[in-house]
């Protein structure tokens, strides 16, 4: 069994601190768009490679940049004057023997499908200009990746992955509130609410305050009074959802920068600030579990778009979260867990250089729990060679909590 460094976490969990801060960016936020399109391209490539060649070929398409467009929103309508430009970059195998893979076509189809499915007021054909700048990979990394077809999947990078469980009340409240505002059912009830949301949750003692940014869609609002009424409804919905997950007093303010006396409102044509100069980039938004949690261990590693076979920047962040999740679920004595996995380039992905796990448990119990914790870690690591199948099947998702669903 792999060596696991198990330790007791000496500091209080975030939920027990006097102050806690959690952030979440919604589906339509420019950074989230970049992450989502990078991940959709990776999933499309993975499916294409597997269906045509019976194996997943080398790719890392984790670089994406969104350059905001120019728009003129008004109550009752508005126009996009210059389209949003999105640049997808990275490396991908474009030929296998005599067969070619149309990476650009896959990128266009996957991006268009995601934008159409998730941003209800945006027309990807008219409002977005997509640039696919994906090129073949370096010979060294392609060769390293090819070892997977010989039975040994080797890490293609020296990287660190982190995860924790469970979510605190504030973390869960922010996560579920963001999901609720982006949900299709909420959008159907309030079509003027765009998917570009951002929530900053602050808990002081037993009181939570949510600062919510929410792009409103002008064509569904006839006047400022309609806008202000909708703001109140969004604030009420945010509070209602948050209270389901946190036993706290909850308040919320929506679009705090509005200045009605100057006729300034967060009004858009498409439901995203990307239409008018707010730019985005992959890796700058939510971490692998769909949140930004400065009171938790985090990594700067961008997860979306990395290949799901050997790129430990993706695999170890997902695996660390699943390890922590399973420890809490399966070991009653543990109330919380953190997991840090460190890879070494060229080393088998199932054999990390470091497995460091911290737990919240009763004093004196940590040493006795080591075998059970080590078994869970081993089971998750042993399953890394099939994680790509779970990803394309939707059983595991980047930016989703919990990571693994049955």
C-alpha positions, 0 to 999 in steps of 0.5 A, spaced: 500 500 500 502 506 498 505 511 504 500 516 506 502 521 511 496 522 515 495 528 520 490 531 525 488 538 522 490 543 528 486 549 526 479 550 526 475 548 520 472 554 516 465 554 519 468 555 526 472 561 525 469 568 526 469 570 519 469 566 513 469 568 505 467 564 499 466 566 492 463 563 486 462 565 478 456 563 474 456 559 468 455 566 464 461 569 467 467 570 462 472 566 466 467 560 467 465 561 459 473 559 458 473 554 463 467 550 460 469 551 453 476 548 454 473 542 458 467 541 452 473 541 447 477 536 451 471 531 452 469 532 445 476 530 443 476 524 448 470 521 445 472 522 438 479 519 439 476 513 443 470 512 438 475 512 432 481 509 435 479 505 441 484 509 445 485 517 448 490 520 444 494 526 447 491 533 448 491 539 453 487 544 451 487 548 457 488 555 454 482 559 453 482 567 452 475 571 451 475 578 449 469 582 450 465 585 445 461 591 445 454 592 446 448 597 447 443 594 451 437 598 453 430 597 456 426 593 451 432 591 447 439 593 445 444 590 440 451 587 440 455 591 436 461 587 436 462 580 437 465 576 443 471 573 441 474 567 444 481 564 443 481 556 444 489 554 444 493 548 446 495 541 444 492 536 441 493 530 436 490 531 429 492 525 425 493 517 427 496 513 421 492 515 415 486 518 419 486 526 421 482 529 426 478 535 425 480 539 431 477 545 429 471 543 427 470 539 434 472 545 437 466 549 433 461 544 434 462 543 442 463 550 443 456 552 439 453 547 443 455 549 450 453 556 449 446 555 446 445 550 451 447 554 457 446 562 455 439 562 453 439 570 450 446 569 447 446 567 439 453 563 438 452 564 431 451 572 431 454 574 438 461 570 438 467 569 434 471 563 435 478 562 434 481 555 434 489 555 435 490 548 437 496 545 435 500 538 435 503 537 442 511 536 443 514 530 441 517 529 448 510 529 451 506 525 446 511 520 447 510 520 454 503 520 453 503 514 448 506 510 454 499 509 456 497 504 450 503 500 453 500 499 460 503 504 464 500 511 464 505 516 466 504 523 469 505 528 464 507 534 469 510 535 476 503 538 479 499 538 486 492 537 487 488 538 493 481 537 495 477 537 501 470 535 504 465 536 507 463 543 504 462 548 510 455 551 511 457 558 507 460 554 502 454 550 500 450 556 501 454 559 496 454 553 491 447 552 491 445 559 490 449 560 484 446 553 481 439 556 483 440 562 479 443 559 473 438 553 473 433 552 467 427 553 471 429 559 474 431 562 468 424 560 465 420 563 471 425 570 470 427 570 463 430 577 464 436 574 469 442 572 465 447 566 467 453 571 468 452 571 476 458 572 481 456 571 488 461 573 494 459 570 501 461 573 507 459 570 514 461 573 520 459 569 526 452 567 525 450 572 519 451 571 512 451 576 507 451 575 499 453 580 494 450 578 488 452 580 481 447 578 476 447 580 469 439 582 467 437 582 460 434 588 457 429 586 452 425 582 457 425 589 462 420 594 459 423 600 465 427 601 471 421 599 475 421 592 472 429 592 473 428 594 480 423 589 482 427 583 479 433 585 483 428 584 489 426 577 487 433 575 485 435 577 492 429 574 495 431 567 491 438 568 493 436 568 501 431 563 500 436 558 497 442 560 502 437 559 508 436 552 506 443 550 507 446 555 512 443 555 519 444 563 519 441 570 518 442 571 511 441 578 507 443 579 500 444 585 495 444 584 488 448 589 483 451 593 488 454 598 483 447 600 480 445 608 481 438 609 479 439 616 480 444 616 474 440 611 470 446 606 471 444 599 471 447 592 470 443 591 463 445 587 458 443 584 451 445 577 452 446 575 459 453 576 460 458 581 461 462 578 456 458 582 451 461 589 453 468 589 454 469 584 460 474 579 458 475 572 461 481 567 461 481 559 463 483 558 470 481 564 473 475 562 476 472 557 480 476 551 482 475 544 481 469 543 486 466 549 483 468 554 488 473 559 490 475 558 497 480 562 500 480 559 507 481 552 504 487 549 501 487 551 494 492 550 487 493 555 482 492 549 477 487 550 471 483 543 471 478 544 465 481 542 458 487 538 461 487 531 458 483 526 463 488 520 462 495 523 464 494 530 466 495 530 473 493 537 474 486 535 472 486 528 475 489 529 482 485 535 483 479 531 482 482 525 485 484 529 492 476 531 492 474 524 491 478 522 497 476 527 502 469 526 500 469 518 501 473 519 508 468 523 511 462 519 508 465 512 510 469 513 516 464 516 522 469 518 526 472 523 521 468 530 521 472 533 515 478 531 511 483 535 506 487 531 501 494 533 497 497 529 492 503 531 488 506 528 482 512 527 479 513 527 471 514 521 468 512 517 474 506 512 474 500 517 475 497 511 481 503 512 485 504 520 487 510 522 490 506 525 496 499 523 499 498 528 505 491 527 508 489 531 514 483 530 518 478 532 523 478 527 528 478 526 536 484 526 539 488 519 539 484 517 533 488 519 528 493 513 528 488 508 528 485 511 522 491 510 518 489 503 515 482 505 513 484 512 510 490 509 506 485 504 503 480 509 501 486 513 497 489 507 494 482 505 491 481 512 488 488 512 485 487 505 482 481 508 479 485 513 475 486 509 469 478 509 468 476 516 470 476 519 463 470 514 462 467 517 468 468 524 465 465 523 458 459 519 462 458 525 466 459 521 473 464 526 475 464 533 473 469 539 473 466 544 477 461 540 480 460 538 487 460 532 489 465 530 484 463 523 484 455 521 483 452 514 482 
